[in-house]
Amino acid sequence: VGKIIDTVETVSGLRKKVTAWRRSSEKVVLVPTMGALHEGHLSLVETAKNVGDRTVVSIFVNPTQFAPNEDFDSYPRDHQRDLQKLAALDVDLVFMPARSEVYPDDFSTRVIVSGLSEGLCGASRPHFFGGVATVVAKLFNQCRPDAAIFGEKDYQQLLVIRRMARDLDMNVEVLGGSIVREADGVAMSSRNAYLSADERAKAPELFRTISNMADNLARGAAIGTQIEAGRTRLEEAGFRVDYLEVRDGETLSPVTRSARPPARVFGAAFLGKTRLIDNVPVPALS
Ligand code: AMP
């Protein structure tokens, strides 16, 4: 209460602020979000403050990453509370553009990162990473940050953005932030708000299942068997499994023989209409 936070709604307003900071050699770090902020987002902001001099948070529910049948209209929006949370963290600037500021009527460009975007979430949401890469490319061009932070909760997204920045010479350092979880292990997500009480009670089983798989894999268990067992366990707990896979944490290539670090277990599963995703590293043998 009482803290004032600086907000801008236009690209020109954003540029004016950031240009002044860059002129005085301050390191600018961007944290892109879709709002409905929780502790996961706020931990990225803390990291941004630690690695840079100025922190910019963007809040924009990006229509191009939602398919027509997805939850764009019902996606939670709460600007007032978001701004209070960011003010408490002393964020330097919040960029909250209107849709028309980002996508004029004749907008015609799409950024596609092939390969990395194709499996996992890209298989069931084929439009998704094109929308994400496009809006993040725009944010990078609008803000020209020195670095940007993305959560490992959306691990594939982090790698897609890192590759895009490298491939297109964007000169933005793309950093990952570790996953923030509720006390029962559920990865924090704005979409958890969609869960009924009954679904929320079932939700921890996703993290438990992939963690258990990762531990078994570290001890040498066969990948195929672990995936089958994990799938059965999730189905018995009331999930509809979208995918359950073991992939390399750097390249996202499927891991088929022995799962060693940096292998990770990736899971996506529905509880009712809500799709939850999570991932964990396969631990090193101690
Ligand atoms: P979103 O608003 O869902 O698009 O997320 C914005 C950023 O916050 C993305 O980089 C996400 O990966 C990150 N994020 C979301 N949930 C978490 C979490 N539980 N822990 C860490 N980062 C997260």
py3Dmol code that shows the C-alpha trace and the ligand (Angstrom):
import py3Dmol

protein = """\
ATOM      1  CA  VAL A   1       0.000   0.000   0.000  1.00  0.00           C
ATOM      2  CA  GLY A   2       1.232   3.467  -0.798  1.00  0.00           C
ATOM      3  CA  LYS A   3       4.001   2.445  -3.155  1.00  0.00           C
ATOM      4  CA  ILE A   4       3.761   3.973  -6.589  1.00  0.00           C
ATOM      5  CA  ILE A   5       4.664   1.914  -9.623  1.00  0.00           C
ATOM      6  CA  ASP A   6       5.502   3.298 -13.015  1.00  0.00           C
ATOM      7  CA  THR A   7       3.429   1.855 -15.871  1.00  0.00           C
ATOM      8  CA  VAL A   8       3.493   2.482 -19.617  1.00  0.00           C
ATOM      9  CA  GLU A   9       1.030   1.317 -22.244  1.00  0.00           C
ATOM     10  CA  THR A  10       2.828   2.327 -25.420  1.00  0.00           C
ATOM     11  CA  VAL A  11       5.987   1.122 -27.114  1.00  0.00           C
ATOM     12  CA  SER A  12       7.223   4.700 -27.427  1.00  0.00           C
ATOM     13  CA  GLY A  13       6.759   5.248 -23.677  1.00  0.00           C
ATOM     14  CA  LEU A  14       8.631   2.026 -22.963  1.00  0.00           C
ATOM     15  CA  ARG A  15      11.470   2.983 -25.308  1.00  0.00           C
ATOM     16  CA  LYS A  16      11.854   6.415 -23.729  1.00  0.00           C
ATOM     17  CA  LYS A  17      12.394   4.935 -20.255  1.00  0.00           C
ATOM     18  CA  VAL A  18      14.639   2.085 -21.310  1.00  0.00           C
ATOM     19  CA  THR A  19      16.759   4.249 -23.611  1.00  0.00           C
ATOM     20  CA  ALA A  20      17.566   6.592 -20.723  1.00  0.00           C
ATOM     21  CA  TRP A  21      18.641   3.642 -18.554  1.00  0.00           C
ATOM     22  CA  ARG A  22      20.766   2.146 -21.289  1.00  0.00           C
ATOM     23  CA  ARG A  23      22.426   5.488 -21.876  1.00  0.00           C
ATOM     24  CA  SER A  24      23.634   5.430 -18.290  1.00  0.00           C
ATOM     25  CA  SER A  25      24.901   1.844 -18.795  1.00  0.00           C
ATOM     26  CA  GLU A  26      22.296   0.272 -16.545  1.00  0.00           C
ATOM     27  CA  LYS A  27      21.563  -3.403 -17.203  1.00  0.00           C
ATOM     28  CA  VAL A  28      17.893  -3.803 -18.110  1.00  0.00           C
ATOM     29  CA  VAL A  29      16.173  -7.126 -17.416  1.00  0.00           C
ATOM     30  CA  LEU A  30      12.745  -7.992 -18.810  1.00  0.00           C
ATOM     31  CA  VAL A  31      10.284 -10.450 -17.258  1.00  0.00           C
ATOM     32  CA  PRO A  32       7.484 -11.217 -19.741  1.00  0.00           C
ATOM     33  CA  THR A  33       4.199 -12.414 -18.200  1.00  0.00           C
ATOM     34  CA  MET A  34       0.511 -12.747 -18.965  1.00  0.00           C
ATOM     35  CA  GLY A  35      -0.426 -11.340 -15.548  1.00  0.00           C
ATOM     36  CA  ALA A  36      -2.467 -13.029 -12.792  1.00  0.00           C
ATOM     37  CA  LEU A  37       0.846 -12.974 -10.998  1.00  0.00           C
ATOM     38  CA  HIS A  38       1.803 -15.566  -8.398  1.00  0.00           C
ATOM     39  CA  GLU A  39       4.969 -16.461  -6.484  1.00  0.00           C
ATOM     40  CA  GLY A  40       6.412 -18.145  -9.587  1.00  0.00           C
ATOM     41  CA  HIS A  41       6.330 -14.869 -11.504  1.00  0.00           C
ATOM     42  CA  LEU A  42       7.578 -12.946  -8.479  1.00  0.00           C
ATOM     43  CA  SER A  43      10.590 -15.229  -8.121  1.00  0.00           C
ATOM     44  CA  LEU A  44      11.559 -14.340 -11.705  1.00  0.00           C
ATOM     45  CA  VAL A  45      11.288 -10.677 -10.732  1.00  0.00           C
ATOM     46  CA  GLU A  46      13.588 -11.282  -7.742  1.00  0.00           C
ATOM     47  CA  THR A  47      16.106 -12.950 -10.036  1.00  0.00           C
ATOM     48  CA  ALA A  48      15.842 -10.041 -12.467  1.00  0.00           C
ATOM     49  CA  LYS A  49      16.593  -7.601  -9.656  1.00  0.00           C
ATOM     50  CA  ASN A  50      19.625  -9.653  -8.651  1.00  0.00           C
ATOM     51  CA  VAL A  51      21.158  -9.864 -12.109  1.00  0.00           C
ATOM     52  CA  GLY A  52      20.366  -6.367 -13.402  1.00  0.00           C
ATOM     53  CA  ASP A  53      20.004  -2.698 -12.503  1.00  0.00           C
ATOM     54  CA  ARG A  54      16.506  -2.106 -13.889  1.00  0.00           C
ATOM     55  CA  THR A  55      13.590  -4.523 -13.989  1.00  0.00           C
ATOM     56  CA  VAL A  56      10.789  -4.260 -16.518  1.00  0.00           C
ATOM     57  CA  VAL A  57       7.773  -6.577 -16.222  1.00  0.00           C
ATOM     58  CA  SER A  58       5.409  -6.908 -19.157  1.00  0.00           C
ATOM     59  CA  ILE A  59       1.802  -7.975 -18.695  1.00  0.00           C
ATOM     60  CA  PHE A  60       0.035  -8.976 -21.886  1.00  0.00           C
ATOM     61  CA  VAL A  61      -2.357 -11.844 -22.493  1.00  0.00           C
ATOM     62  CA  ASN A  62      -1.083 -12.728 -25.941  1.00  0.00           C
ATOM     63  CA  PRO A  63      -3.939 -13.743 -28.249  1.00  0.00           C
ATOM     64  CA  THR A  64      -1.694 -15.381 -30.873  1.00  0.00           C
ATOM     65  CA  GLN A  65      -0.617 -18.166 -28.515  1.00  0.00           C
ATOM     66  CA  PHE A  66      -4.179 -19.313 -27.846  1.00  0.00           C
ATOM     67  CA  ALA A  67      -6.083 -21.548 -30.259  1.00  0.00           C
ATOM     68  CA  PRO A  68      -9.722 -20.591 -30.924  1.00  0.00           C
ATOM     69  CA  ASN A  69     -10.918 -23.382 -28.610  1.00  0.00           C
ATOM     70  CA  GLU A  70      -8.594 -22.342 -25.781  1.00  0.00           C
ATOM     71  CA  ASP A  71      -9.058 -20.035 -22.795  1.00  0.00           C
ATOM     72  CA  PHE A  72      -8.061 -16.578 -24.101  1.00  0.00           C
ATOM     73  CA  ASP A  73     -11.342 -14.965 -23.020  1.00  0.00           C
ATOM     74  CA  SER A  74     -11.494 -16.616 -19.615  1.00  0.00           C
ATOM     75  CA  TYR A  75      -7.770 -16.302 -18.836  1.00  0.00           C
ATOM     76  CA  PRO A  76      -7.521 -14.644 -15.382  1.00  0.00           C
ATOM     77  CA  ARG A  77      -6.837 -10.888 -15.503  1.00  0.00           C
ATOM     78  CA  ASP A  78      -6.271  -8.797 -12.382  1.00  0.00           C
ATOM     79  CA  HIS A  79      -4.190  -5.697 -13.156  1.00  0.00           C
ATOM     80  CA  GLN A  80      -4.831  -4.024  -9.797  1.00  0.00           C
ATOM     81  CA  ARG A  81      -3.470  -6.897  -7.742  1.00  0.00           C
ATOM     82  CA  ASP A  82      -0.629  -7.497 -10.197  1.00  0.00           C
ATOM     83  CA  LEU A  83       0.495  -3.881  -9.857  1.00  0.00           C
ATOM     84  CA  GLN A  84       0.325  -4.061  -6.054  1.00  0.00           C
ATOM     85  CA  LYS A  85       2.529  -7.138  -6.048  1.00  0.00           C
ATOM     86  CA  LEU A  86       5.043  -5.571  -8.418  1.00  0.00           C
ATOM     87  CA  ALA A  87       5.066  -2.307  -6.463  1.00  0.00           C
ATOM     88  CA  ALA A  88       5.942  -4.257  -3.317  1.00  0.00           C
ATOM     89  CA  LEU A  89       8.997  -5.614  -5.165  1.00  0.00           C
ATOM     90  CA  ASP A  90      10.055  -2.160  -6.375  1.00  0.00           C
ATOM     91  CA  VAL A  91       9.856  -3.064 -10.050  1.00  0.00           C
ATOM     92  CA  ASP A  92      11.057  -0.112 -12.135  1.00  0.00           C
ATOM     93  CA  LEU A  93       8.504  -0.283 -14.907  1.00  0.00           C
ATOM     94  CA  VAL A  94       5.460  -2.302 -15.967  1.00  0.00           C
ATOM     95  CA  PHE A  95       4.640  -2.460 -19.677  1.00  0.00           C
ATOM     96  CA  MET A  96       0.975  -3.252 -20.210  1.00  0.00           C
ATOM     97  CA  PRO A  97       0.101  -2.638 -23.844  1.00  0.00           C
ATOM     98  CA  ALA A  98      -3.382  -2.859 -25.334  1.00  0.00           C
ATOM     99  CA  ARG A  99      -3.925  -5.541 -27.945  1.00  0.00           C
ATOM    100  CA  SER A 100      -3.948  -2.929 -30.743  1.00  0.00           C
ATOM    101  CA  GLU A 101      -0.540  -1.618 -29.614  1.00  0.00           C
ATOM    102  CA  VAL A 102       0.936  -5.072 -30.145  1.00  0.00           C
ATOM    103  CA  TYR A 103      -1.117  -6.325 -33.081  1.00  0.00           C
ATOM    104  CA  PRO A 104      -2.362  -3.696 -35.537  1.00  0.00           C
ATOM    105  CA  ASP A 105      -5.104  -4.922 -37.870  1.00  0.00           C
ATOM    106  CA  ASP A 106      -2.726  -5.672 -40.733  1.00  0.00           C
ATOM    107  CA  PHE A 107      -0.160  -7.529 -38.614  1.00  0.00           C
ATOM    108  CA  SER A 108       1.299 -10.303 -40.807  1.00  0.00           C
ATOM    109  CA  THR A 109       4.494 -11.754 -39.326  1.00  0.00           C
ATOM    110  CA  ARG A 110       5.109 -14.943 -37.416  1.00  0.00           C
ATOM    111  CA  VAL A 111       8.336 -16.196 -35.857  1.00  0.00           C
ATOM    112  CA  ILE A 112       8.696 -19.982 -36.120  1.00  0.00           C
ATOM    113  CA  VAL A 113      11.411 -21.875 -34.251  1.00  0.00           C
ATOM    114  CA  SER A 114      11.405 -25.265 -35.912  1.00  0.00           C
ATOM    115  CA  GLY A 115      12.579 -28.467 -34.259  1.00  0.00           C
ATOM    116  CA  LEU A 116      12.458 -27.386 -30.627  1.00  0.00           C
ATOM    117  CA  SER A 117       8.834 -26.251 -31.000  1.00  0.00           C
ATOM    118  CA  GLU A 118       7.602 -29.478 -32.480  1.00  0.00           C
ATOM    119  CA  GLY A 119       7.184 -32.154 -29.786  1.00  0.00           C
ATOM    120  CA  LEU A 120       5.773 -32.013 -26.244  1.00  0.00           C
ATOM    121  CA  CYS A 121       3.479 -28.950 -25.921  1.00  0.00           C
ATOM    122  CA  GLY A 122       3.960 -28.175 -29.628  1.00  0.00           C
ATOM    123  CA  ALA A 123       2.271 -31.446 -30.582  1.00  0.00           C
ATOM    124  CA  SER A 124      -1.037 -30.755 -28.830  1.00  0.00           C
ATOM    125  CA  ARG A 125      -0.840 -26.960 -29.238  1.00  0.00           C
ATOM    126  CA  PRO A 126       0.594 -26.492 -32.758  1.00  0.00           C
ATOM    127  CA  HIS A 127      -0.067 -22.717 -32.832  1.00  0.00           C
ATOM    128  CA  PHE A 128       1.406 -22.109 -29.396  1.00  0.00           C
ATOM    129  CA  PHE A 129       5.156 -21.607 -29.833  1.00  0.00           C
ATOM    130  CA  GLY A 130       4.695 -19.544 -32.990  1.00  0.00           C
ATOM    131  CA  GLY A 131       2.531 -17.165 -30.958  1.00  0.00           C
ATOM    132  CA  VAL A 132       4.964 -17.120 -28.058  1.00  0.00           C
ATOM    133  CA  ALA A 133       8.070 -16.595 -30.217  1.00  0.00           C
ATOM    134  CA  THR A 134       6.328 -13.832 -32.165  1.00  0.00           C
ATOM    135  CA  VAL A 135       5.234 -11.871 -29.114  1.00  0.00           C
ATOM    136  CA  VAL A 136       8.564 -12.334 -27.327  1.00  0.00           C
ATOM    137  CA  ALA A 137      10.474 -11.230 -30.444  1.00  0.00           C
ATOM    138  CA  LYS A 138       8.314  -8.112 -30.424  1.00  0.00           C
ATOM    139  CA  LEU A 139       8.878  -7.542 -26.705  1.00  0.00           C
ATOM    140  CA  PHE A 140      12.627  -7.878 -27.174  1.00  0.00           C
ATOM    141  CA  ASN A 141      12.560  -5.354 -30.025  1.00  0.00           C
ATOM    142  CA  GLN A 142      10.274  -2.998 -28.119  1.00  0.00           C
ATOM    143  CA  CYS A 143      12.206  -3.082 -24.862  1.00  0.00           C
ATOM    144  CA  ARG A 144      15.739  -3.993 -26.036  1.00  0.00           C
ATOM    145  CA  PRO A 145      16.593  -5.582 -22.678  1.00  0.00           C
ATOM    146  CA  ASP A 146      20.075  -6.885 -21.892  1.00  0.00           C
ATOM    147  CA  ALA A 147      18.540 -10.027 -20.432  1.00  0.00           C
ATOM    148  CA  ALA A 148      15.142 -11.671 -20.072  1.00  0.00           C
ATOM    149  CA  ILE A 149      13.978 -14.321 -17.608  1.00  0.00           C
ATOM    150  CA  PHE A 150      11.658 -17.255 -18.290  1.00  0.00           C
ATOM    151  CA  GLY A 151      10.521 -19.951 -15.868  1.00  0.00           C
ATOM    152  CA  GLU A 152      11.579 -23.570 -16.150  1.00  0.00           C
ATOM    153  CA  LYS A 153       7.924 -24.380 -15.489  1.00  0.00           C
ATOM    154  CA  ASP A 154       7.545 -23.824 -19.235  1.00  0.00           C
ATOM    155  CA  TYR A 155      10.830 -25.501 -20.008  1.00  0.00           C
ATOM    156  CA  GLN A 156      10.288 -25.983 -23.736  1.00  0.00           C
ATOM    157  CA  GLN A 157       9.291 -22.324 -24.032  1.00  0.00           C
ATOM    158  CA  LEU A 158      12.541 -21.280 -22.320  1.00  0.00           C
ATOM    159  CA  LEU A 159      14.594 -23.273 -24.838  1.00  0.00           C
ATOM    160  CA  VAL A 160      12.550 -22.040 -27.811  1.00  0.00           C
ATOM    161  CA  ILE A 161      13.074 -18.400 -26.782  1.00  0.00           C
ATOM    162  CA  ARG A 162      16.771 -18.925 -26.112  1.00  0.00           C
ATOM    163  CA  ARG A 163      17.194 -20.442 -29.572  1.00  0.00           C
ATOM    164  CA  MET A 164      15.183 -17.678 -31.227  1.00  0.00           C
ATOM    165  CA  ALA A 165      17.309 -14.975 -29.566  1.00  0.00           C
ATOM    166  CA  ARG A 166      20.467 -16.723 -30.700  1.00  0.00           C
ATOM    167  CA  ASP A 167      19.285 -17.491 -34.244  1.00  0.00           C
ATOM    168  CA  LEU A 168      18.035 -13.949 -34.854  1.00  0.00           C
ATOM    169  CA  ASP A 169      21.029 -12.228 -33.186  1.00  0.00           C
ATOM    170  CA  MET A 170      18.802 -10.442 -30.717  1.00  0.00           C
ATOM    171  CA  ASN A 171      21.608  -9.890 -28.244  1.00  0.00           C
ATOM    172  CA  VAL A 172      19.357 -10.701 -25.285  1.00  0.00           C
ATOM    173  CA  GLU A 173      20.655 -13.103 -22.666  1.00  0.00           C
ATOM    174  CA  VAL A 174      17.843 -15.585 -21.960  1.00  0.00           C
ATOM    175  CA  LEU A 175      17.929 -16.825 -18.364  1.00  0.00           C
ATOM    176  CA  GLY A 176      15.898 -19.586 -16.711  1.00  0.00           C
ATOM    177  CA  GLY A 177      14.257 -19.387 -13.287  1.00  0.00           C
ATOM    178  CA  SER A 178      13.525 -22.515 -11.245  1.00  0.00           C
ATOM    179  CA  ILE A 179       9.980 -23.741 -10.713  1.00  0.00           C
ATOM    180  CA  VAL A 180       8.109 -22.377  -7.707  1.00  0.00           C
ATOM    181  CA  ARG A 181       5.702 -24.894  -6.173  1.00  0.00           C
ATOM    182  CA  GLU A 182       2.854 -24.912  -3.681  1.00  0.00           C
ATOM    183  CA  ALA A 183       3.522 -26.688  -0.381  1.00  0.00           C
ATOM    184  CA  ASP A 184       2.090 -29.926  -1.815  1.00  0.00           C
ATOM    185  CA  GLY A 185       4.371 -29.804  -4.857  1.00  0.00           C
ATOM    186  CA  VAL A 186       1.927 -28.451  -7.440  1.00  0.00           C
ATOM    187  CA  ALA A 187       3.762 -26.083  -9.790  1.00  0.00           C
ATOM    188  CA  MET A 188       2.259 -22.615  -9.434  1.00  0.00           C
ATOM    189  CA  SER A 189       0.282 -21.558 -12.489  1.00  0.00           C
ATOM    190  CA  SER A 190      -2.330 -18.928 -13.250  1.00  0.00           C
ATOM    191  CA  ARG A 191      -4.426 -21.775 -14.652  1.00  0.00           C
ATOM    192  CA  ASN A 192      -4.558 -23.573 -11.278  1.00  0.00           C
ATOM    193  CA  ALA A 193      -7.382 -21.138 -10.508  1.00  0.00           C
ATOM    194  CA  TYR A 194      -9.550 -23.141 -12.937  1.00  0.00           C
ATOM    195  CA  LEU A 195      -9.334 -26.310 -10.812  1.00  0.00           C
ATOM    196  CA  SER A 196     -12.346 -27.374  -8.735  1.00  0.00           C
ATOM    197  CA  ALA A 197     -11.637 -28.382  -5.113  1.00  0.00           C
ATOM    198  CA  ASP A 198     -11.784 -32.015  -6.159  1.00  0.00           C
ATOM    199  CA  GLU A 199      -9.391 -31.471  -9.082  1.00  0.00           C
ATOM    200  CA  ARG A 200      -7.031 -29.401  -6.933  1.00  0.00           C
ATOM    201  CA  ALA A 201      -6.852 -32.313  -4.486  1.00  0.00           C
ATOM    202  CA  LYS A 202      -5.738 -34.591  -7.330  1.00  0.00           C
ATOM    203  CA  ALA A 203      -3.250 -32.146  -8.843  1.00  0.00           C
ATOM    204  CA  PRO A 204      -0.164 -33.021  -6.696  1.00  0.00           C
ATOM    205  CA  GLU A 205      -0.076 -36.462  -8.299  1.00  0.00           C
ATOM    206  CA  LEU A 206       1.468 -35.012 -11.487  1.00  0.00           C
ATOM    207  CA  PHE A 207       4.585 -33.757  -9.686  1.00  0.00           C
ATOM    208  CA  ARG A 208       4.733 -36.891  -7.516  1.00  0.00           C
ATOM    209  CA  THR A 209       4.557 -39.131 -10.564  1.00  0.00           C
ATOM    210  CA  ILE A 210       7.241 -37.404 -12.619  1.00  0.00           C
ATOM    211  CA  SER A 211       9.500 -37.042  -9.555  1.00  0.00           C
ATOM    212  CA  ASN A 212       9.159 -40.729  -8.825  1.00  0.00           C
ATOM    213  CA  MET A 213       9.893 -41.555 -12.462  1.00  0.00           C
ATOM    214  CA  ALA A 214      12.986 -39.338 -12.391  1.00  0.00           C
ATOM    215  CA  ASP A 215      14.275 -41.052  -9.224  1.00  0.00           C
ATOM    216  CA  ASN A 216      13.690 -44.506 -10.683  1.00  0.00           C
ATOM    217  CA  LEU A 217      15.406 -43.511 -13.934  1.00  0.00           C
ATOM    218  CA  ALA A 218      18.414 -42.224 -12.008  1.00  0.00           C
ATOM    219  CA  ARG A 219      18.683 -45.680 -10.440  1.00  0.00           C
ATOM    220  CA  GLY A 220      18.726 -47.258 -13.885  1.00  0.00           C
ATOM    221  CA  ALA A 221      15.073 -48.181 -14.435  1.00  0.00           C
ATOM    222  CA  ALA A 222      14.031 -48.697 -18.067  1.00  0.00           C
ATOM    223  CA  ILE A 223      12.515 -45.613 -19.715  1.00  0.00           C
ATOM    224  CA  GLY A 224       9.664 -47.412 -21.499  1.00  0.00           C
ATOM    225  CA  THR A 225       8.563 -49.168 -18.332  1.00  0.00           C
ATOM    226  CA  GLN A 226       8.682 -45.942 -16.303  1.00  0.00           C
ATOM    227  CA  ILE A 227       6.610 -44.087 -18.856  1.00  0.00           C
ATOM    228  CA  GLU A 228       3.993 -46.838 -18.935  1.00  0.00           C
ATOM    229  CA  ALA A 229       3.845 -46.993 -15.129  1.00  0.00           C
ATOM    230  CA  GLY A 230       3.659 -43.197 -14.853  1.00  0.00           C
ATOM    231  CA  ARG A 231       0.861 -43.014 -17.381  1.00  0.00           C
ATOM    232  CA  THR A 232      -1.157 -45.676 -15.548  1.00  0.00           C
ATOM    233  CA  ARG A 233      -0.604 -43.934 -12.222  1.00  0.00           C
ATOM    234  CA  LEU A 234      -1.840 -40.602 -13.604  1.00  0.00           C
ATOM    235  CA  GLU A 235      -4.860 -42.176 -15.248  1.00  0.00           C
ATOM    236  CA  GLU A 236      -5.769 -43.938 -12.021  1.00  0.00           C
ATOM    237  CA  ALA A 237      -5.504 -40.600 -10.213  1.00  0.00           C
ATOM    238  CA  GLY A 238      -8.090 -39.120 -12.597  1.00  0.00           C
ATOM    239  CA  PHE A 239      -5.871 -37.371 -15.169  1.00  0.00           C
ATOM    240  CA  ARG A 240      -6.154 -37.580 -18.931  1.00  0.00           C
ATOM    241  CA  VAL A 241      -2.538 -37.716 -20.053  1.00  0.00           C
ATOM    242  CA  ASP A 242      -1.470 -35.478 -22.937  1.00  0.00           C
ATOM    243  CA  TYR A 243       2.179 -36.556 -22.879  1.00  0.00           C
ATOM    244  CA  LEU A 244       4.701 -38.126 -20.555  1.00  0.00           C
ATOM    245  CA  GLU A 245       8.220 -38.142 -21.967  1.00  0.00           C
ATOM    246  CA  VAL A 246      11.901 -38.231 -21.131  1.00  0.00           C
ATOM    247  CA  ARG A 247      13.921 -35.706 -23.094  1.00  0.00           C
ATOM    248  CA  ASP A 248      17.359 -34.163 -23.055  1.00  0.00           C
ATOM    249  CA  GLY A 249      17.261 -30.921 -21.047  1.00  0.00           C
ATOM    250  CA  GLU A 250      19.472 -29.058 -23.509  1.00  0.00           C
ATOM    251  CA  THR A 251      18.317 -30.255 -26.929  1.00  0.00           C
ATOM    252  CA  LEU A 252      14.900 -31.745 -26.103  1.00  0.00           C
ATOM    253  CA  SER A 253      15.819 -34.821 -28.137  1.00  0.00           C
ATOM    254  CA  PRO A 254      13.967 -37.910 -26.924  1.00  0.00           C
ATOM    255  CA  VAL A 255      16.072 -39.942 -24.508  1.00  0.00           C
ATOM    256  CA  THR A 256      15.646 -43.591 -25.323  1.00  0.00           C
ATOM    257  CA  ARG A 257      18.547 -45.498 -23.819  1.00  0.00           C
ATOM    258  CA  SER A 258      19.795 -44.316 -20.453  1.00  0.00           C
ATOM    259  CA  ALA A 259      18.376 -41.324 -18.668  1.00  0.00           C
ATOM    260  CA  ARG A 260      21.242 -39.339 -17.133  1.00  0.00           C
ATOM    261  CA  PRO A 261      21.488 -35.612 -16.439  1.00  0.00           C
ATOM    262  CA  PRO A 262      20.635 -33.361 -18.234  1.00  0.00           C
ATOM    263  CA  ALA A 263      17.656 -35.628 -19.025  1.00  0.00           C
ATOM    264  CA  ARG A 264      14.295 -34.407 -17.735  1.00  0.00           C
ATOM    265  CA  VAL A 265      10.871 -35.941 -17.325  1.00  0.00           C
ATOM    266  CA  PHE A 266       8.145 -33.820 -18.955  1.00  0.00           C
ATOM    267  CA  GLY A 267       4.436 -34.269 -18.276  1.00  0.00           C
ATOM    268  CA  ALA A 268       1.210 -32.625 -19.432  1.00  0.00           C
ATOM    269  CA  ALA A 269      -2.164 -33.883 -18.291  1.00  0.00           C
ATOM    270  CA  PHE A 270      -5.743 -32.709 -18.007  1.00  0.00           C
ATOM    271  CA  LEU A 271      -7.875 -32.596 -14.885  1.00  0.00           C
ATOM    272  CA  GLY A 272     -11.305 -31.956 -16.358  1.00  0.00           C
ATOM    273  CA  LYS A 273     -10.788 -29.109 -18.818  1.00  0.00           C
ATOM    274  CA  THR A 274      -7.640 -27.780 -17.182  1.00  0.00           C
ATOM    275  CA  ARG A 275      -4.318 -28.755 -18.670  1.00  0.00           C
ATOM    276  CA  LEU A 276      -1.405 -28.889 -16.229  1.00  0.00           C
ATOM    277  CA  ILE A 277       2.250 -29.158 -17.213  1.00  0.00           C
ATOM    278  CA  ASP A 278       5.333 -29.878 -15.144  1.00  0.00           C
ATOM    279  CA  ASN A 279       8.885 -31.165 -15.516  1.00  0.00           C
ATOM    280  CA  VAL A 280      11.738 -32.325 -13.294  1.00  0.00           C
ATOM    281  CA  PRO A 281      15.403 -33.160 -13.890  1.00  0.00           C
ATOM    282  CA  VAL A 282      16.617 -36.728 -13.633  1.00  0.00           C
ATOM    283  CA  PRO A 283      18.931 -36.447 -10.607  1.00  0.00           C
ATOM    284  CA  ALA A 284      22.578 -37.426 -10.743  1.00  0.00           C
ATOM    285  CA  LEU A 285      23.404 -40.731  -9.067  1.00  0.00           C
ATOM    286  CA  SER A 286      24.747 -39.950  -5.596  1.00  0.00           C
TER     287      SER A 286
END
"""
ligand_1 = """\
23
AMP
P 2.789 -16.812 -17.823
O 2.259 -15.563 -17.207
O 2.091 -18.043 -17.404
O 2.981 -16.685 -19.318
O 4.243 -16.985 -17.231
C 5.185 -15.933 -17.304
C 6.521 -16.454 -16.904
O 6.457 -16.978 -15.579
C 7.004 -17.597 -17.797
O 8.396 -17.444 -18.037
C 6.721 -18.810 -16.954
O 7.580 -19.895 -17.236
C 6.989 -18.274 -15.578
N 6.330 -19.107 -14.561
C 5.017 -19.453 -14.520
N 4.778 -20.255 -13.461
C 5.971 -20.439 -12.847
C 6.386 -21.185 -11.703
N 5.533 -21.916 -10.976
N 7.691 -21.145 -11.354
C 8.585 -20.415 -12.092
N 8.248 -19.686 -13.173
C 6.964 -19.704 -13.545
"""
view = py3Dmol.view(width=600, height=400)
view.addModel(protein, "pdb")
view.setStyle({"model": 0}, {"cartoon": {"style": "trace"}})
view.addModel(ligand_1, "xyz")
view.setStyle({"model": 1}, {"stick": {}})
view.zoomTo()
view.show()
